[in-house]
Amino acid sequence: MPLLLRAIRKSRWYKATWLEEGKAQANALWDLRPEENKLSFWHVEDNKSNLYQVVAAIAAGRDSPGNFDYVLLDQTYLPETSFRIEHTAGRSFHKEADEYWHRDTAKLSAENVAEIANIIMEHGTRERIWEGEVTRLVKQAVTSGVIDMNPLKNRLKQKGCPNWLE
């Protein structure tokens, strides 16, 4: 059961009392903004052994730590007949994650994106990692050398943010 991870804002995925069961509210689509008709996901191993590395890869690209909300979805809920999932290079600061664990769903229509939102709402597991743990995971990845600190420091300085990695 391969898992797909997508970073979300958890509050957009609460069940609305006025919607039928398994339907996502329209605000959830903000978390599913496609680029070039593709949605970016990250492959997470069945035993979740690479989960924290994937989280560190995504979180390192943020301006500040904050809580990390995400959804995990069993890939089998995105049927191959409707969704083409491609192994593509990611664009994080974590080279291993980019090379091995990044995925795209390609050639999506607006209807496909809404369908993915409803599939996530019905079958996804929404989770949160608290800010302190996010900071620890990124620091650990930097310390172990899987994420290069230099581009992060410059990026954060350009944004005028405190250096939360030291």
C-alpha positions as CSV (number, residue, x, y, z in Angstrom):
1,M,0.0,0.0,0.0
2,P,2.1,2.9,-1.2
3,L,1.3,6.2,0.6
4,L,1.2,9.7,-0.9
5,L,1.8,12.7,1.3
6,R,0.5,16.2,0.5
7,A,1.1,19.2,2.8
8,I,-2.2,20.9,3.7
9,R,-3.7,23.4,6.1
10,K,-5.7,21.2,8.4
11,S,-8.5,23.7,9.0
12,R,-9.4,23.5,5.3
13,W,-10.2,19.9,5.6
14,Y,-12.7,19.9,8.5
15,K,-16.0,18.2,7.7
16,A,-18.6,20.8,7.0
17,T,-22.0,19.9,8.5
18,W,-23.8,21.2,5.4
19,L,-21.9,18.9,3.0
20,E,-22.6,15.3,2.3
21,E,-20.3,12.6,3.7
22,G,-17.0,12.3,1.9
23,K,-17.1,15.7,0.2
24,A,-14.4,18.3,0.7
25,Q,-15.3,21.9,1.3
26,A,-14.3,24.3,-1.5
27,N,-11.5,25.9,0.7
28,A,-9.6,22.5,0.5
29,L,-8.8,23.3,-3.1
30,W,-6.4,26.0,-1.9
31,D,-4.2,23.1,-0.8
32,L,-4.4,21.4,-4.2
33,R,-3.3,24.2,-6.5
34,P,-1.8,22.5,-9.6
35,E,1.2,23.7,-11.5
36,E,1.2,22.9,-15.2
37,N,-1.8,20.7,-14.6
38,K,0.1,18.5,-12.1
39,L,-0.2,18.0,-8.4
40,S,2.9,17.3,-6.4
41,F,2.9,14.5,-3.9
42,W,5.6,12.7,-1.9
43,H,5.9,8.9,-1.7
44,V,6.0,7.6,1.9
45,E,7.0,4.0,2.6
46,D,4.3,1.6,3.9
47,N,6.1,1.5,7.3
48,K,6.5,5.3,7.2
49,S,10.3,4.9,7.6
50,N,10.9,8.0,5.4
51,L,8.1,10.2,6.7
52,Y,10.3,12.5,8.8
53,Q,12.8,12.9,5.9
54,V,10.0,13.9,3.6
55,V,8.6,16.3,6.2
56,A,12.1,17.9,6.7
57,A,12.4,18.2,2.9
58,I,9.2,20.2,2.6
59,A,9.6,22.2,5.9
60,A,13.1,23.3,4.9
61,G,11.6,25.3,2.1
62,R,9.4,27.3,4.4
63,D,10.1,30.7,5.7
64,S,9.6,29.7,9.3
65,P,9.0,26.4,11.1
66,G,5.3,26.4,12.2
67,N,3.2,23.4,12.5
68,F,3.3,20.9,9.6
69,D,-0.1,19.7,8.5
70,Y,-0.3,16.9,6.0
71,V,-2.5,14.2,4.6
72,L,-1.5,10.6,3.9
73,L,-3.4,8.8,1.2
74,D,-3.2,5.2,0.1
75,Q,-2.2,5.5,-3.6
76,T,-4.6,2.8,-4.6
77,Y,-7.5,5.3,-4.0
78,L,-6.2,7.2,-7.1
79,P,-7.1,4.7,-9.8
80,E,-4.6,4.4,-12.7
81,T,-7.4,4.6,-15.1
82,S,-8.2,8.2,-14.0
83,F,-4.9,9.5,-12.6
84,R,-1.4,9.2,-14.0
85,I,1.2,9.2,-11.2
86,E,4.7,9.9,-12.3
87,H,8.0,9.6,-10.5
88,T,9.5,13.0,-11.0
89,A,12.3,15.1,-9.5
90,G,11.3,17.3,-6.6
91,R,12.4,20.8,-5.9
92,S,13.3,20.8,-2.2
93,F,16.7,21.2,-0.5
94,H,16.8,17.5,0.3
95,K,18.4,15.8,-2.7
96,E,17.5,12.2,-1.7
97,A,13.9,13.1,-1.2
98,D,13.8,14.9,-4.5
99,E,15.3,11.9,-6.3
100,Y,13.5,9.0,-4.8
101,W,10.2,10.1,-3.2
102,H,8.7,12.9,-5.3
103,R,5.6,12.2,-7.4
104,D,3.3,14.1,-9.7
105,T,-0.2,13.4,-10.8
106,A,-0.1,14.6,-14.4
107,K,-2.6,15.9,-17.0
108,L,-5.2,16.9,-14.5
109,S,-8.5,18.6,-15.3
110,A,-10.3,20.9,-12.9
111,E,-12.7,18.0,-12.3
112,N,-9.8,15.7,-11.5
113,V,-8.6,18.1,-8.8
114,A,-12.0,18.3,-7.2
115,E,-12.2,14.5,-7.3
116,I,-8.8,14.2,-5.6
117,A,-10.1,16.6,-2.9
118,N,-13.1,14.3,-2.3
119,I,-10.9,11.2,-2.3
120,I,-8.6,12.8,0.3
121,M,-11.6,13.9,2.4
122,E,-13.0,10.4,2.4
123,H,-9.9,8.2,2.6
124,G,-7.0,10.4,3.7
125,T,-5.5,10.6,7.1
126,R,-4.9,14.1,8.2
127,E,-2.0,14.6,10.7
128,R,-0.1,17.4,12.3
129,I,3.5,17.7,13.5
130,W,4.0,20.4,16.0
131,E,6.4,23.3,15.4
132,G,9.1,22.2,17.8
133,E,9.3,18.8,16.2
134,V,9.4,20.3,12.7
135,T,12.4,22.5,13.8
136,R,14.1,19.4,15.3
137,L,13.6,17.4,12.1
138,V,15.0,20.1,9.8
139,K,18.0,20.7,12.1
140,Q,18.6,17.0,12.2
141,A,18.6,16.8,8.4
142,V,21.0,19.8,8.2
143,T,23.3,18.3,10.9
144,S,23.4,14.9,9.1
145,G,24.2,16.6,5.8
146,V,21.2,15.5,3.8
147,I,20.0,19.2,3.6
148,D,22.5,21.9,2.8
149,M,22.3,24.8,5.3
150,N,23.7,27.5,3.0
151,P,20.8,28.0,0.6
152,L,18.4,27.9,3.6
153,K,20.2,30.6,5.5
154,N,20.3,32.9,2.4
155,R,16.6,32.3,1.6
156,L,15.5,33.0,5.2
157,K,17.7,36.1,5.4
158,Q,16.1,37.4,2.2
159,K,12.7,36.9,3.7
160,G,13.7,38.8,6.8
161,C,13.0,35.9,9.1
162,P,14.9,34.9,12.1
163,N,17.3,32.1,11.5
164,W,15.3,29.3,13.0
165,L,17.8,26.6,12.0
166,E,20.5,27.4,14.5
